[in-house]
Amino acid sequence: GTPVAHVLARVQNADTEPRGEILQLYVDPDHWGRSYGRTLLAVGTRALHRSGCDTAELWVLDGNNRAIDLYERAGWQLDGRREVHVVFGIDAPEIAMSTTLTGPDVVRDNRAFWDDQAAWYATKADAAWSRTPRWGIFGIDDADVSIFPDVADLDVVELGCGTGYVSGWALATGARSAVGIDNSPKQLATAQAMAAKHERSLPFVHGDAHRLPFADRSFDVAINEYGAAIWCDPHIWIPEAARVLRPGGLLWFLGNSVQLMLCMAEFWDEPAGTALRRPLRGLGHMTWLDTADSEFHVSHGEMISILTRSGFAVEALHELYAPEGATSDYGFVGAEWGSQWPVEEVWVARRR
Ligand SMILES: C[S@@+](CC[C@H](N)C(=O)[O-])C[C@H]1O[C@@H](n2cnc3c(N)ncnc32)[C@H](O)[C@@H]1O
């Protein structure tokens, strides 16, 4: 494509007291009014916060009220400084604006992200509900990997159920009961419509998997595919899952593999390559520059430690590769990559 906007941010005093600056933010006038400025400003400030800045400043041409309005709506404030700077060889009177940079509010920001994504996921929900289990990005047929647990006559809870098809599969394969919990009201609206359409008696609860609204020892199986597995802090949601499971209960969750997270590019539609893009040490809470959502990924060693400390014994770690002929709807990883490294991993652990 043709670039139509750009943002340039820099960190001053990186070694002492880092202070961020949005140095340039330009949008081609033919593309004004499409939120590119607001989006790129958010990208720039996220990058500055990630680089260790708690505050940021910018200079804007005095009288550029359109830009000042954009910054004010994003929480920036005029701080009273006015200087004449040379911009493109011309003396320009500029005024300074400042802001405080705060980290994400994980549950709130992820709810907004998922409410936003819900319409797209709704288009895929009926197909998922209508078929037998298929997993992850490449739609791996469970018949080929046999990883869906035996839930016959068991009480199942799905943590971060999205459109609820995993709960639907649990009931279809004989679960005594299933309950789905999710942080996004819009995802739950689709889940409810699907349960009605597929004539499943299945309560869906709006809530946060970090703080489950269920009594201790309520379930035999806690499951999720790309739910709490990646959207919740494992140091919190895994002990919560342990609390609501009965002794001997099963924890089963699928998310991106650690290998993929190390090689994943910075932007959603850029495919993972073969270079390591980030350290394994300190992986944990991950935020993206292009979207405001937060994910959690930890090393295998740390995951074993969390599971063990939470009262689980690890039974399996399944690694899922792209099957032959697979295609991906997701720009961040292709089948070629996924045929060589696992794109997803599934942890299976038993409550002691
Ligand atoms: C990718 S969907 C998972 C559902 C489904 N298996 C799928 O792959 O489409 C991720 C879901 O996790 C939910 N989620 C994110 N954070 C959550 C939290 N703190 N508590 C409960 N659900 C959460 C999102 O709202 C979203 O519906």
The ligand as an ORCA input file, in Angstrom:
! r2SCAN-3c Opt
* xyz 0 1
  C     -10.581    -16.172     20.986
  S     -11.939    -16.043     22.096
  C     -11.985    -17.679     22.757
  C     -13.219    -18.354     22.403
  C     -13.181    -19.351     21.310
  N     -12.653    -20.612     21.740
  C     -12.459    -18.861     20.089
  O     -11.305    -19.269     19.862
  O     -13.042    -18.059     19.353
  C     -11.234    -15.206     23.491
  C     -12.277    -14.846     24.519
  O     -11.642    -14.634     25.782
  C     -12.421    -13.664     26.439
  N     -11.714    -13.067     27.563
  C     -10.684    -12.195     27.530
  N     -10.343    -11.836     28.777
  C     -11.166    -12.499     29.617
  C     -11.316    -12.525     31.028
  N     -10.533    -11.790     31.828
  N     -12.281    -13.307     31.547
  C     -13.100    -14.038     30.755
  N     -13.005    -14.037     29.414
  C     -12.052    -13.284     28.846
  C     -12.730    -12.666     25.347
  O     -13.790    -11.811     25.692
  C     -13.007    -13.567     24.168
  O     -14.370    -13.807     23.979
*
